[in-house]
């Protein structure tokens, strides 16, 4: 897998920086957000270093599909109530104007009783 030695998320995947892991397989890593906006707030990231959604190509379709099918499963496991009364939000920020702070593709999964800190 390609990694960026200066990327904080690549360092988390490599075990160089501790995290509260939610899930890991050969392609993906999920962990709790260090500054949660909601009662349930975790990130799903590819192990492959992709800077943002702006760099996603057709070759990443399977990986993105895997993220989107994993998100509902992990949301329930982490404490989100089932649809339709419960639910969760999936957010991907892209670029400076999109609010992206870490330049490694990541999906925020947020849920739980409202009101949330933000959003």
C-alpha positions as CSV (number, residue, x, y, z in Angstrom):
1,X,0.0,0.0,0.0
2,X,1.2,3.5,-0.8
3,X,1.6,5.7,2.3
4,X,2.8,9.3,2.9
5,X,5.4,9.5,5.7
6,X,4.2,12.9,6.7
7,X,0.4,12.0,6.8
8,X,-1.1,11.7,10.3
9,X,-3.6,9.2,9.1
10,X,-0.9,7.0,7.4
11,X,0.9,7.1,10.8
12,X,-2.3,6.0,12.5
13,X,-2.7,3.1,10.1
14,X,1.0,2.1,10.6
15,X,0.5,2.1,14.4
16,X,2.9,5.0,14.9
17,X,0.2,7.2,16.4
18,X,-2.4,5.6,18.8
19,X,-6.1,5.6,18.0
20,X,-9.2,4.0,19.3
21,X,-9.8,1.5,16.5
22,X,-13.3,0.6,15.4
23,X,-12.5,-1.6,12.5
24,X,-9.6,-2.8,10.3
25,X,-9.2,-5.0,7.3
26,X,-6.7,-5.2,4.4
27,X,-8.1,-2.1,2.7
28,X,-9.7,0.1,5.4
29,X,-9.1,1.4,8.9
30,X,-11.8,3.0,11.1
31,X,-11.2,4.9,14.4
32,X,-13.0,7.3,16.8
33,X,-12.6,11.0,16.1
34,X,-10.4,12.7,18.7
35,X,-12.8,15.7,18.8
36,X,-16.2,14.2,18.3
37,X,-19.1,16.4,17.1
38,X,-21.8,13.8,17.9
39,X,-22.3,11.0,20.5
40,X,-21.1,8.6,17.8
41,X,-18.3,10.0,15.6
42,X,-15.7,7.9,13.9
43,X,-13.7,8.0,10.6
44,X,-13.3,5.4,7.9
45,X,-10.1,5.8,5.9
46,X,-8.5,3.8,3.1
47,X,-5.1,2.4,4.0
48,X,-4.0,3.6,0.6
49,X,-3.0,7.2,0.8
50,X,-5.4,9.2,-1.4
51,X,-5.3,12.9,-0.6
52,X,-9.0,13.7,-1.1
53,X,-12.1,12.9,-3.1
54,X,-10.6,15.2,-5.8
55,X,-8.0,12.5,-6.5
56,X,-10.4,9.5,-6.7
57,X,-10.5,7.7,-10.0
58,X,-12.4,4.8,-11.5
59,X,-9.7,2.5,-10.0
60,X,-11.0,3.4,-6.5
61,X,-14.7,2.5,-7.1
62,X,-14.5,-0.8,-5.2
63,X,-12.8,0.9,-2.3
64,X,-15.4,3.6,-2.0
65,X,-18.2,1.1,-2.3
66,X,-16.6,-0.9,0.5
67,X,-16.5,2.3,2.7
68,X,-20.2,3.1,2.0
69,X,-21.4,-0.4,2.7
70,X,-19.3,-0.7,5.9
71,X,-20.5,2.7,7.3
72,X,-24.1,1.5,8.2
73,X,-22.8,-1.6,9.9
74,X,-20.2,0.2,12.0
75,X,-22.7,3.0,12.8
76,X,-25.1,0.5,14.4
77,X,-22.2,-1.3,16.2
78,X,-21.0,2.0,17.6
79,X,-24.4,3.0,19.1
80,X,-26.5,4.6,16.4
81,X,-30.1,3.7,16.5
82,X,-31.6,1.9,13.5
83,X,-33.3,3.7,10.6
84,X,-35.8,5.3,10.4
85,X,-36.1,6.6,14.0
86,X,-32.3,6.6,14.4
87,X,-29.8,7.1,11.7
88,X,-26.4,8.7,11.1
89,X,-24.7,11.2,8.8
90,X,-21.8,10.5,6.4
91,X,-19.6,13.5,5.6
92,X,-16.5,13.8,3.4
93,X,-14.8,17.2,3.3
94,X,-12.7,17.9,0.2
95,X,-10.1,20.7,-0.1
96,X,-9.7,23.9,1.9
97,X,-13.0,25.3,0.9
98,X,-14.7,22.0,1.7
99,X,-13.4,22.0,5.2
100,X,-10.8,19.3,4.8
101,X,-8.1,19.5,7.5
102,X,-6.2,16.2,7.0
103,X,-5.3,15.5,3.4
104,X,-6.0,11.8,3.4
105,X,-9.4,10.7,2.1
106,X,-11.7,10.1,5.1
107,X,-15.4,9.7,5.8
108,X,-16.9,10.9,9.0
109,X,-19.7,8.8,10.4
110,X,-21.8,10.7,13.0
111,X,-24.9,9.8,14.8
112,X,-26.7,9.5,18.1
113,X,-29.2,11.6,20.0
114,X,-29.4,15.3,18.9
115,X,-28.6,18.1,19.3
116,X,-25.0,17.5,18.3
117,X,-22.1,19.8,19.1
118,X,-21.9,20.8,15.4
119,X,-24.0,20.0,12.3
